[in-house]
Amino acid sequence: MRRAVTDAPIRLDRLAKSLFGSEQSGTVEALLAANPLLALSLQVDFVVPAGTVLSIPETVETPADRLTRPWE
């Protein structure tokens, strides 16, 4: 797992997109899982403060299909 430090305040979804190329498919959840205390340090509107040290997972597991189909 590599480490990164935010140089400016950034929204969590935008951080995920800059690191993984997408803010979907479990990337935000992967950041939160790799950094258990991150949720406590988030500012208004899910902004990660400048100077926050983050652990960046090497891979992100795509969540399983979460759709509930009415015919199932």
mmCIF file of the N, C-alpha and C atoms, coordinates in Angstrom:
data_MODEL
# 
_entry.id   MODEL 
# 
loop_
_atom_site.group_PDB 
_atom_site.id 
_atom_site.type_symbol 
_atom_site.label_atom_id 
_atom_site.label_alt_id 
_atom_site.label_comp_id 
_atom_site.label_asym_id 
_atom_site.label_entity_id 
_atom_site.label_seq_id 
_atom_site.pdbx_PDB_ins_code 
_atom_site.Cartn_x 
_atom_site.Cartn_y 
_atom_site.Cartn_z 
_atom_site.occupancy 
_atom_site.B_iso_or_equiv 
_atom_site.pdbx_formal_charge 
_atom_site.auth_seq_id 
_atom_site.auth_comp_id 
_atom_site.auth_asym_id 
_atom_site.auth_atom_id 
_atom_site.pdbx_PDB_model_num 
ATOM 1   N N  . MET A 1 1  ? 0.851   -1.166  0.000   1.00 0.00 ? 1  MET A N  1 
ATOM 2   C CA . MET A 1 1  ? 0.000   0.000   0.000   1.00 0.00 ? 1  MET A CA 1 
ATOM 3   C C  . MET A 1 1  ? 0.900   1.234   0.000   1.00 0.00 ? 1  MET A C  1 
ATOM 4   N N  . ARG A 1 2  ? 0.595   2.154   -0.889  1.00 0.00 ? 2  ARG A N  1 
ATOM 5   C CA . ARG A 1 2  ? 1.397   3.373   -0.951  1.00 0.00 ? 2  ARG A CA 1 
ATOM 6   C C  . ARG A 1 2  ? 0.730   4.473   -0.129  1.00 0.00 ? 2  ARG A C  1 
ATOM 7   N N  . ARG A 1 3  ? 1.459   5.546   0.082   1.00 0.00 ? 3  ARG A N  1 
ATOM 8   C CA . ARG A 1 3  ? 0.951   6.674   0.862   1.00 0.00 ? 3  ARG A CA 1 
ATOM 9   C C  . ARG A 1 3  ? 0.923   7.921   0.001   1.00 0.00 ? 3  ARG A C  1 
ATOM 10  N N  . ALA A 1 4  ? 0.007   8.817   0.340   1.00 0.00 ? 4  ALA A N  1 
ATOM 11  C CA . ALA A 1 4  ? -0.093  10.099  -0.341  1.00 0.00 ? 4  ALA A CA 1 
ATOM 12  C C  . ALA A 1 4  ? -0.499  11.147  0.686   1.00 0.00 ? 4  ALA A C  1 
ATOM 13  N N  . VAL A 1 5  ? -0.142  12.394  0.405   1.00 0.00 ? 5  VAL A N  1 
ATOM 14  C CA . VAL A 1 5  ? -0.513  13.516  1.263   1.00 0.00 ? 5  VAL A CA 1 
ATOM 15  C C  . VAL A 1 5  ? -1.257  14.528  0.407   1.00 0.00 ? 5  VAL A C  1 
ATOM 16  N N  . THR A 1 6  ? -2.421  14.951  0.871   1.00 0.00 ? 6  THR A N  1 
ATOM 17  C CA . THR A 1 6  ? -3.179  15.948  0.124   1.00 0.00 ? 6  THR A CA 1 
ATOM 18  C C  . THR A 1 6  ? -2.489  17.299  0.260   1.00 0.00 ? 6  THR A C  1 
ATOM 19  N N  . ASP A 1 7  ? -2.312  17.994  -0.866  1.00 0.00 ? 7  ASP A N  1 
ATOM 20  C CA . ASP A 1 7  ? -1.638  19.296  -0.816  1.00 0.00 ? 7  ASP A CA 1 
ATOM 21  C C  . ASP A 1 7  ? -2.620  20.454  -0.717  1.00 0.00 ? 7  ASP A C  1 
ATOM 22  N N  . ALA A 1 8  ? -3.898  20.169  -0.947  1.00 0.00 ? 8  ALA A N  1 
ATOM 23  C CA . ALA A 1 8  ? -4.957  21.174  -0.830  1.00 0.00 ? 8  ALA A CA 1 
ATOM 24  C C  . ALA A 1 8  ? -6.233  20.442  -0.434  1.00 0.00 ? 8  ALA A C  1 
ATOM 25  N N  . PRO A 1 9  ? -7.185  21.146  0.154   1.00 0.00 ? 9  PRO A N  1 
ATOM 26  C CA . PRO A 1 9  ? -8.459  20.492  0.456   1.00 0.00 ? 9  PRO A CA 1 
ATOM 27  C C  . PRO A 1 9  ? -9.094  19.963  -0.831  1.00 0.00 ? 9  PRO A C  1 
ATOM 28  N N  . ILE A 1 10 ? -9.652  18.755  -0.748  1.00 0.00 ? 10 ILE A N  1 
ATOM 29  C CA . ILE A 1 10 ? -10.261 18.134  -1.933  1.00 0.00 ? 10 ILE A CA 1 
ATOM 30  C C  . ILE A 1 10 ? -11.410 17.244  -1.477  1.00 0.00 ? 10 ILE A C  1 
ATOM 31  N N  . ARG A 1 11 ? -12.487 17.260  -2.261  1.00 0.00 ? 11 ARG A N  1 
ATOM 32  C CA . ARG A 1 11 ? -13.617 16.384  -1.944  1.00 0.00 ? 11 ARG A CA 1 
ATOM 33  C C  . ARG A 1 11 ? -13.193 14.934  -2.119  1.00 0.00 ? 11 ARG A C  1 
ATOM 34  N N  . LEU A 1 12 ? -13.748 14.077  -1.289  1.00 0.00 ? 12 LEU A N  1 
ATOM 35  C CA . LEU A 1 12 ? -13.363 12.670  -1.285  1.00 0.00 ? 12 LEU A CA 1 
ATOM 36  C C  . LEU A 1 12 ? -13.611 11.998  -2.632  1.00 0.00 ? 12 LEU A C  1 
ATOM 37  N N  . ASP A 1 13 ? -14.722 12.296  -3.279  1.00 0.00 ? 13 ASP A N  1 
ATOM 38  C CA . ASP A 1 13 ? -14.995 11.670  -4.580  1.00 0.00 ? 13 ASP A CA 1 
ATOM 39  C C  . ASP A 1 13 ? -14.017 12.148  -5.647  1.00 0.00 ? 13 ASP A C  1 
ATOM 40  N N  . ARG A 1 14 ? -13.636 13.413  -5.605  1.00 0.00 ? 14 ARG A N  1 
ATOM 41  C CA . ARG A 1 14 ? -12.655 13.923  -6.566  1.00 0.00 ? 14 ARG A CA 1 
ATOM 42  C C  . ARG A 1 14 ? -11.273 13.331  -6.313  1.00 0.00 ? 14 ARG A C  1 
ATOM 43  N N  . LEU A 1 15 ? -10.944 13.116  -5.059  1.00 0.00 ? 15 LEU A N  1 
ATOM 44  C CA . LEU A 1 15 ? -9.675  12.468  -4.720  1.00 0.00 ? 15 LEU A CA 1 
ATOM 45  C C  . LEU A 1 15 ? -9.647  11.051  -5.280  1.00 0.00 ? 15 LEU A C  1 
ATOM 46  N N  . ALA A 1 16 ? -10.746 10.323  -5.097  1.00 0.00 ? 16 ALA A N  1 
ATOM 47  C CA . ALA A 1 16 ? -10.829 8.955   -5.629  1.00 0.00 ? 16 ALA A CA 1 
ATOM 48  C C  . ALA A 1 16 ? -10.673 8.966   -7.143  1.00 0.00 ? 16 ALA A C  1 
ATOM 49  N N  . LYS A 1 17 ? -11.309 9.923   -7.800  1.00 0.00 ? 17 LYS A N  1 
ATOM 50  C CA . LYS A 1 17 ? -11.208 9.996   -9.259  1.00 0.00 ? 17 LYS A CA 1 
ATOM 51  C C  . LYS A 1 17 ? -9.785  10.300  -9.697  1.00 0.00 ? 17 LYS A C  1 
ATOM 52  N N  . SER A 1 18 ? -9.093  11.180  -8.975  1.00 0.00 ? 18 SER A N  1 
ATOM 53  C CA . SER A 1 18 ? -7.716  11.507  -9.361  1.00 0.00 ? 18 SER A CA 1 
ATOM 54  C C  . SER A 1 18 ? -6.761  10.346  -9.111  1.00 0.00 ? 18 SER A C  1 
ATOM 55  N N  . LEU A 1 19 ? -7.040  9.530   -8.117  1.00 0.00 ? 19 LEU A N  1 
ATOM 56  C CA . LEU A 1 19 ? -6.161  8.405   -7.798  1.00 0.00 ? 19 LEU A CA 1 
ATOM 57  C C  . LEU A 1 19 ? -6.455  7.158   -8.626  1.00 0.00 ? 19 LEU A C  1 
ATOM 58  N N  . PHE A 1 20 ? -7.749  6.902   -8.869  1.00 0.00 ? 20 PHE A N  1 
ATOM 59  C CA . PHE A 1 20 ? -8.151  5.647   -9.506  1.00 0.00 ? 20 PHE A CA 1 
ATOM 60  C C  . PHE A 1 20 ? -8.782  5.830   -10.881 1.00 0.00 ? 20 PHE A C  1 
ATOM 61  N N  . GLY A 1 21 ? -8.986  7.070   -11.299 1.00 0.00 ? 21 GLY A N  1 
ATOM 62  C CA . GLY A 1 21 ? -9.602  7.324   -12.590 1.00 0.00 ? 21 GLY A CA 1 
ATOM 63  C C  . GLY A 1 21 ? -11.114 7.294   -12.571 1.00 0.00 ? 21 GLY A C  1 
ATOM 64  N N  . SER A 1 22 ? -11.694 7.045   -11.408 1.00 0.00 ? 22 SER A N  1 
ATOM 65  C CA . SER A 1 22 ? -13.149 7.004   -11.276 1.00 0.00 ? 22 SER A CA 1 
ATOM 66  C C  . SER A 1 22 ? -13.519 7.215   -9.815  1.00 0.00 ? 22 SER A C  1 
ATOM 67  N N  . GLU A 1 23 ? -14.684 7.801   -9.605  1.00 0.00 ? 23 GLU A N  1 
ATOM 68  C CA . GLU A 1 23 ? -15.201 7.936   -8.244  1.00 0.00 ? 23 GLU A CA 1 
ATOM 69  C C  . GLU A 1 23 ? -16.282 6.887   -7.989  1.00 0.00 ? 23 GLU A C  1 
ATOM 70  N N  . GLN A 1 24 ? -16.418 5.956   -8.920  1.00 0.00 ? 24 GLN A N  1 
ATOM 71  C CA . GLN A 1 24 ? -17.429 4.909   -8.814  1.00 0.00 ? 24 GLN A CA 1 
ATOM 72  C C  . GLN A 1 24 ? -16.757 3.556   -8.635  1.00 0.00 ? 24 GLN A C  1 
ATOM 73  N N  . SER A 1 25 ? -17.546 2.530   -8.626  1.00 0.00 ? 25 SER A N  1 
ATOM 74  C CA . SER A 1 25 ? -17.059 1.143   -8.560  1.00 0.00 ? 25 SER A CA 1 
ATOM 75  C C  . SER A 1 25 ? -16.267 0.838   -7.293  1.00 0.00 ? 25 SER A C  1 
ATOM 76  N N  . GLY A 1 26 ? -16.647 1.462   -6.188  1.00 0.00 ? 26 GLY A N  1 
ATOM 77  C CA . GLY A 1 26 ? -16.032 1.142   -4.908  1.00 0.00 ? 26 GLY A CA 1 
ATOM 78  C C  . GLY A 1 26 ? -14.753 1.890   -4.574  1.00 0.00 ? 26 GLY A C  1 
ATOM 79  N N  . THR A 1 27 ? -14.368 2.891   -5.377  1.00 0.00 ? 27 THR A N  1 
ATOM 80  C CA . THR A 1 27 ? -13.110 3.585   -5.109  1.00 0.00 ? 27 THR A CA 1 
ATOM 81  C C  . THR A 1 27 ? -13.174 4.449   -3.843  1.00 0.00 ? 27 THR A C  1 
ATOM 82  N N  . VAL A 1 28 ? -14.283 5.139   -3.631  1.00 0.00 ? 28 VAL A N  1 
ATOM 83  C CA . VAL A 1 28 ? -14.430 5.951   -2.415  1.00 0.00 ? 28 VAL A CA 1 
ATOM 84  C C  . VAL A 1 28 ? -14.456 5.040   -1.190  1.00 0.00 ? 28 VAL A C  1 
ATOM 85  N N  . GLU A 1 29 ? -15.191 3.943   -1.297  1.00 0.00 ? 29 GLU A N  1 
ATOM 86  C CA . GLU A 1 29 ? -15.263 2.978   -0.196  1.00 0.00 ? 29 GLU A CA 1 
ATOM 87  C C  . GLU A 1 29 ? -13.894 2.373   0.105   1.00 0.00 ? 29 GLU A C  1 
ATOM 88  N N  . ALA A 1 30 ? -13.094 2.129   -0.938  1.00 0.00 ? 30 ALA A N  1 
ATOM 89  C CA . ALA A 1 30 ? -11.752 1.570   -0.748  1.00 0.00 ? 30 ALA A CA 1 
ATOM 90  C C  . ALA A 1 30 ? -10.860 2.552   0.015   1.00 0.00 ? 30 ALA A C  1 
ATOM 91  N N  . LEU A 1 31 ? -10.974 3.839   -0.308  1.00 0.00 ? 31 LEU A N  1 
ATOM 92  C CA . LEU A 1 31 ? -10.199 4.844   0.431   1.00 0.00 ? 31 LEU A CA 1 
ATOM 93  C C  . LEU A 1 31 ? -10.613 4.889   1.899   1.00 0.00 ? 31 LEU A C  1 
ATOM 94  N N  . LEU A 1 32 ? -11.920 4.843   2.145   1.00 0.00 ? 32 LEU A N  1 
ATOM 95  C CA . LEU A 1 32 ? -12.399 4.862   3.530   1.00 0.00 ? 32 LEU A CA 1 
ATOM 96  C C  . LEU A 1 32 ? -11.978 3.600   4.286   1.00 0.00 ? 32 LEU A C  1 
ATOM 97  N N  . ALA A 1 33 ? -11.998 2.458   3.619   1.00 0.00 ? 33 ALA A N  1 
ATOM 98  C CA . ALA A 1 33 ? -11.593 1.204   4.267   1.00 0.00 ? 33 ALA A CA 1 
ATOM 99  C C  . ALA A 1 33 ? -10.102 1.198   4.582   1.00 0.00 ? 33 ALA A C  1 
ATOM 100 N N  . ALA A 1 34 ? -9.296  1.771   3.705   1.00 0.00 ? 34 ALA A N  1 
ATOM 101 C CA . ALA A 1 34 ? -7.844  1.798   3.913   1.00 0.00 ? 34 ALA A CA 1 
ATOM 102 C C  . ALA A 1 34 ? -7.435  2.849   4.935   1.00 0.00 ? 34 ALA A C  1 
ATOM 103 N N  . ASN A 1 35 ? -8.329  3.800   5.208   1.00 0.00 ? 35 ASN A N  1 
ATOM 104 C CA . ASN A 1 35 ? -8.048  4.896   6.145   1.00 0.00 ? 35 ASN A CA 1 
ATOM 105 C C  . ASN A 1 35 ? -9.209  5.012   7.128   1.00 0.00 ? 35 ASN A C  1 
ATOM 106 N N  . PRO A 1 36 ? -9.247  4.140   8.141   1.00 0.00 ? 36 PRO A N  1 
ATOM 107 C CA . PRO A 1 36 ? -10.407 4.071   9.032   1.00 0.00 ? 36 PRO A CA 1 
ATOM 108 C C  . PRO A 1 36 ? -10.744 5.382   9.737   1.00 0.00 ? 36 PRO A C  1 
ATOM 109 N N  . LEU A 1 37 ? -9.781  6.226   10.006  1.00 0.00 ? 37 LEU A N  1 
ATOM 110 C CA . LEU A 1 37 ? -10.056 7.483   10.700  1.00 0.00 ? 37 LEU A CA 1 
ATOM 111 C C  . LEU A 1 37 ? -10.370 8.639   9.757   1.00 0.00 ? 37 LEU A C  1 
ATOM 112 N N  . LEU A 1 38 ? -10.310 8.386   8.463   1.00 0.00 ? 38 LEU A N  1 
ATOM 113 C CA . LEU A 1 38 ? -10.544 9.442   7.486   1.00 0.00 ? 38 LEU A CA 1 
ATOM 114 C C  . LEU A 1 38 ? -11.930 10.049  7.628   1.00 0.00 ? 38 LEU A C  1 
ATOM 115 N N  . ALA A 1 39 ? -12.933 9.240   7.836   1.00 0.00 ? 39 ALA A N  1 
ATOM 116 C CA . ALA A 1 39 ? -14.301 9.751   7.950   1.00 0.00 ? 39 ALA A CA 1 
ATOM 117 C C  . ALA A 1 39 ? -14.431 10.758  9.092   1.00 0.00 ? 39 ALA A C  1 
ATOM 118 N N  . LEU A 1 40 ? -13.636 10.589  10.141  1.00 0.00 ? 40 LEU A N  1 
ATOM 119 C CA . LEU A 1 40 ? -13.690 11.518  11.275  1.00 0.00 ? 40 LEU A CA 1 
ATOM 120 C C  . LEU A 1 40 ? -13.062 12.866  10.953  1.00 0.00 ? 40 LEU A C  1 
ATOM 121 N N  . SER A 1 41 ? -12.139 12.896  9.995   1.00 0.00 ? 41 SER A N  1 
ATOM 122 C CA . SER A 1 41 ? -11.444 14.141  9.686   1.00 0.00 ? 41 SER A CA 1 
ATOM 123 C C  . SER A 1 41 ? -12.064 14.908  8.524   1.00 0.00 ? 41 SER A C  1 
ATOM 124 N N  . LEU A 1 42 ? -13.085 14.328  7.893   1.00 0.00 ? 42 LEU A N  1 
ATOM 125 C CA . LEU A 1 42 ? -13.715 15.003  6.759   1.00 0.00 ? 42 LEU A CA 1 
ATOM 126 C C  . LEU A 1 42 ? -14.402 16.286  7.218   1.00 0.00 ? 42 LEU A C  1 
ATOM 127 N N  . GLN A 1 43 ? -14.269 17.305  6.400   1.00 0.00 ? 43 GLN A N  1 
ATOM 128 C CA . GLN A 1 43 ? -14.913 18.573  6.683   1.00 0.00 ? 43 GLN A CA 1 
ATOM 129 C C  . GLN A 1 43 ? -16.284 18.589  6.019   1.00 0.00 ? 43 GLN A C  1 
ATOM 130 N N  . VAL A 1 44 ? -16.941 19.723  6.041   1.00 0.00 ? 44 VAL A N  1 
ATOM 131 C CA . VAL A 1 44 ? -18.254 19.874  5.417   1.00 0.00 ? 44 VAL A CA 1 
ATOM 132 C C  . VAL A 1 44 ? -18.173 19.435  3.951   1.00 0.00 ? 44 VAL A C  1 
ATOM 133 N N  . ASP A 1 45 ? -19.205 18.790  3.475   1.00 0.00 ? 45 ASP A N  1 
ATOM 134 C CA . ASP A 1 45 ? -19.291 18.318  2.087   1.00 0.00 ? 45 ASP A CA 1 
ATOM 135 C C  . ASP A 1 45 ? -18.227 17.285  1.741   1.00 0.00 ? 45 ASP A C  1 
ATOM 136 N N  . PHE A 1 46 ? -17.784 16.504  2.711   1.00 0.00 ? 46 PHE A N  1 
ATOM 137 C CA . PHE A 1 46 ? -16.842 15.406  2.495   1.00 0.00 ? 46 PHE A CA 1 
ATOM 138 C C  . PHE A 1 46 ? -15.503 15.879  1.938   1.00 0.00 ? 46 PHE A C  1 
ATOM 139 N N  . VAL A 1 47 ? -15.010 16.997  2.437   1.00 0.00 ? 47 VAL A N  1 
ATOM 140 C CA . VAL A 1 47 ? -13.729 17.545  2.001   1.00 0.00 ? 47 VAL A CA 1 
ATOM 141 C C  . VAL A 1 47 ? -12.613 17.005  2.891   1.00 0.00 ? 47 VAL A C  1 
ATOM 142 N N  . VAL A 1 48 ? -11.587 16.449  2.243   1.00 0.00 ? 48 VAL A N  1 
ATOM 143 C CA . VAL A 1 48 ? -10.407 15.957  2.948   1.00 0.00 ? 48 VAL A CA 1 
ATOM 144 C C  . VAL A 1 48 ? -9.486  17.157  3.153   1.00 0.00 ? 48 VAL A C  1 
ATOM 145 N N  . PRO A 1 49 ? -9.085  17.446  4.402   1.00 0.00 ? 49 PRO A N  1 
ATOM 146 C CA . PRO A 1 49 ? -8.245  18.615  4.654   1.00 0.00 ? 49 PRO A CA 1 
ATOM 147 C C  . PRO A 1 49 ? -6.857  18.498  4.015   1.00 0.00 ? 49 PRO A C  1 
ATOM 148 N N  . ALA A 1 50 ? -6.264  19.631  3.716   1.00 0.00 ? 50 ALA A N  1 
ATOM 149 C CA . ALA A 1 50 ? -4.889  19.659  3.205   1.00 0.00 ? 50 ALA A CA 1 
ATOM 150 C C  . ALA A 1 50 ? -3.959  19.065  4.257   1.00 0.00 ? 50 ALA A C  1 
ATOM 151 N N  . GLY A 1 51 ? -2.949  18.347  3.795   1.00 0.00 ? 51 GLY A N  1 
ATOM 152 C CA . GLY A 1 51 ? -1.970  17.755  4.701   1.00 0.00 ? 51 GLY A CA 1 
ATOM 153 C C  . GLY A 1 51 ? -2.373  16.405  5.267   1.00 0.00 ? 51 GLY A C  1 
ATOM 154 N N  . THR A 1 52 ? -3.499  15.876  4.833   1.00 0.00 ? 52 THR A N  1 
ATOM 155 C CA . THR A 1 52 ? -3.946  14.567  5.312   1.00 0.00 ? 52 THR A CA 1 
ATOM 156 C C  . THR A 1 52 ? -3.105  13.473  4.665   1.00 0.00 ? 52 THR A C  1 
ATOM 157 N N  . VAL A 1 53 ? -2.556  12.589  5.499   1.00 0.00 ? 53 VAL A N  1 
ATOM 158 C CA . VAL A 1 53 ? -1.769  11.452  5.011   1.00 0.00 ? 53 VAL A CA 1 
ATOM 159 C C  . VAL A 1 53 ? -2.724  10.289  4.784   1.00 0.00 ? 53 VAL A C  1 
ATOM 160 N N  . LEU A 1 54 ? -2.701  9.742   3.580   1.00 0.00 ? 54 LEU A N  1 
ATOM 161 C CA . LEU A 1 54 ? -3.613  8.671   3.204   1.00 0.00 ? 54 LEU A CA 1 
ATOM 162 C C  . LEU A 1 54 ? -2.867  7.413   2.794   1.00 0.00 ? 54 LEU A C  1 
ATOM 163 N N  . SER A 1 55 ? -3.419  6.279   3.128   1.00 0.00 ? 55 SER A N  1 
ATOM 164 C CA . SER A 1 55 ? -2.962  4.998   2.592   1.00 0.00 ? 55 SER A CA 1 
ATOM 165 C C  . SER A 1 55 ? -3.794  4.734   1.351   1.00 0.00 ? 55 SER A C  1 
ATOM 166 N N  . ILE A 1 56 ? -3.113  4.438   0.241   1.00 0.00 ? 56 ILE A N  1 
ATOM 167 C CA . ILE A 1 56 ? -3.786  4.223   -1.033  1.00 0.00 ? 56 ILE A CA 1 
ATOM 168 C C  . ILE A 1 56 ? -3.698  2.743   -1.386  1.00 0.00 ? 56 ILE A C  1 
ATOM 169 N N  . PRO A 1 57 ? -4.841  2.046   -1.463  1.00 0.00 ? 57 PRO A N  1 
ATOM 170 C CA . PRO A 1 57 ? -4.796  0.625   -1.817  1.00 0.00 ? 57 PRO A CA 1 
ATOM 171 C C  . PRO A 1 57 ? -4.314  0.437   -3.252  1.00 0.00 ? 57 PRO A C  1 
ATOM 172 N N  . GLU A 1 58 ? -3.580  -0.643  -3.478  1.00 0.00 ? 58 GLU A N  1 
ATOM 173 C CA . GLU A 1 58 ? -3.063  -0.944  -4.810  1.00 0.00 ? 58 GLU A CA 1 
ATOM 174 C C  . GLU A 1 58 ? -4.180  -1.349  -5.765  1.00 0.00 ? 58 GLU A C  1 
ATOM 175 N N  . THR A 1 59 ? -5.166  -2.066  -5.252  1.00 0.00 ? 59 THR A N  1 
ATOM 176 C CA . THR A 1 59 ? -6.282  -2.511  -6.079  1.00 0.00 ? 59 THR A CA 1 
ATOM 177 C C  . THR A 1 59 ? -7.591  -2.164  -5.383  1.00 0.00 ? 59 THR A C  1 
ATOM 178 N N  . VAL A 1 60 ? -8.632  -2.071  -6.180  1.00 0.00 ? 60 VAL A N  1 
ATOM 179 C CA . VAL A 1 60 ? -9.967  -1.792  -5.655  1.00 0.00 ? 60 VAL A CA 1 
ATOM 180 C C  . VAL A 1 60 ? -10.884 -2.898  -6.133  1.00 0.00 ? 60 VAL A C  1 
ATOM 181 N N  . GLU A 1 61 ? -11.570 -3.522  -5.185  1.00 0.00 ? 61 GLU A N  1 
ATOM 182 C CA . GLU A 1 61 ? -12.512 -4.570  -5.543  1.00 0.00 ? 61 GLU A CA 1 
ATOM 183 C C  . GLU A 1 61 ? -13.816 -3.919  -5.982  1.00 0.00 ? 61 GLU A C  1 
ATOM 184 N N  . THR A 1 62 ? -14.277 -4.295  -7.140  1.00 0.00 ? 62 THR A N  1 
ATOM 185 C CA . THR A 1 62 ? -15.548 -3.782  -7.633  1.00 0.00 ? 62 THR A CA 1 
ATOM 186 C C  . THR A 1 62 ? -16.670 -4.468  -6.869  1.00 0.00 ? 62 THR A C  1 
ATOM 187 N N  . PRO A 1 63 ? -17.589 -3.672  -6.312  1.00 0.00 ? 63 PRO A N  1 
ATOM 188 C CA . PRO A 1 63 ? -18.681 -4.293  -5.561  1.00 0.00 ? 63 PRO A CA 1 
ATOM 189 C C  . PRO A 1 63 ? -19.565 -5.148  -6.468  1.00 0.00 ? 63 PRO A C  1 
ATOM 190 N N  . ALA A 1 64 ? -20.155 -6.148  -5.884  1.00 0.00 ? 64 ALA A N  1 
ATOM 191 C CA . ALA A 1 64 ? -21.060 -7.022  -6.639  1.00 0.00 ? 64 ALA A CA 1 
ATOM 192 C C  . ALA A 1 64 ? -22.291 -6.235  -7.069  1.00 0.00 ? 64 ALA A C  1 
ATOM 193 N N  . ASP A 1 65 ? -22.965 -6.760  -8.028  1.00 0.00 ? 65 ASP A N  1 
ATOM 194 C CA . ASP A 1 65 ? -24.189 -6.135  -8.524  1.00 0.00 ? 65 ASP A CA 1 
ATOM 195 C C  . ASP A 1 65 ? -25.166 -5.968  -7.363  1.00 0.00 ? 65 ASP A C  1 
ATOM 196 N N  . ARG A 1 66 ? -25.513 -4.724  -7.056  1.00 0.00 ? 66 ARG A N  1 
ATOM 197 C CA . ARG A 1 66 ? -26.390 -4.452  -5.926  1.00 0.00 ? 66 ARG A CA 1 
ATOM 198 C C  . ARG A 1 66 ? -27.823 -4.154  -6.350  1.00 0.00 ? 66 ARG A C  1 
ATOM 199 N N  . LEU A 1 67 ? -28.124 -4.341  -7.595  1.00 0.00 ? 67 LEU A N  1 
ATOM 200 C CA . LEU A 1 67 ? -29.465 -4.065  -8.071  1.00 0.00 ? 67 LEU A CA 1 
ATOM 201 C C  . LEU A 1 67 ? -30.445 -5.113  -7.567  1.00 0.00 ? 67 LEU A C  1 
ATOM 202 N N  . THR A 1 68 ? -31.594 -4.656  -7.180  1.00 0.00 ? 68 THR A N  1 
ATOM 203 C CA . THR A 1 68 ? -32.663 -5.567  -6.824  1.00 0.00 ? 68 THR A CA 1 
ATOM 204 C C  . THR A 1 68 ? -33.664 -5.532  -7.960  1.00 0.00 ? 68 THR A C  1 
ATOM 205 N N  . ARG A 1 69 ? -33.798 -6.646  -8.598  1.00 0.00 ? 69 ARG A N  1 
ATOM 206 C CA . ARG A 1 69 ? -34.727 -6.733  -9.717  1.00 0.00 ? 69 ARG A CA 1 
ATOM 207 C C  . ARG A 1 69 ? -36.082 -7.183  -9.207  1.00 0.00 ? 69 ARG A C  1 
ATOM 208 N N  . PRO A 1 70 ? -37.141 -6.526  -9.646  1.00 0.00 ? 70 PRO A N  1 
ATOM 209 C CA . PRO A 1 70 ? -38.462 -6.853  -9.118  1.00 0.00 ? 70 PRO A CA 1 
ATOM 210 C C  . PRO A 1 70 ? -38.899 -8.283  -9.397  1.00 0.00 ? 70 PRO A C  1 
ATOM 211 N N  . TRP A 1 71 ? -38.335 -8.932  -10.389 1.00 0.00 ? 71 TRP A N  1 
ATOM 212 C CA . TRP A 1 71 ? -38.732 -10.292 -10.732 1.00 0.00 ? 71 TRP A CA 1 
ATOM 213 C C  . TRP A 1 71 ? -37.948 -11.345 -9.958  1.00 0.00 ? 71 TRP A C  1 
ATOM 214 N N  . GLU A 1 72 ? -37.014 -10.903 -9.130  1.00 0.00 ? 72 GLU A N  1 
ATOM 215 C CA . GLU A 1 72 ? -36.234 -11.889 -8.344  1.00 0.00 ? 72 GLU A CA 1 
ATOM 216 C C  . GLU A 1 72 ? -36.859 -12.118 -6.988  1.00 0.00 ? 72 GLU A C  1 
# 
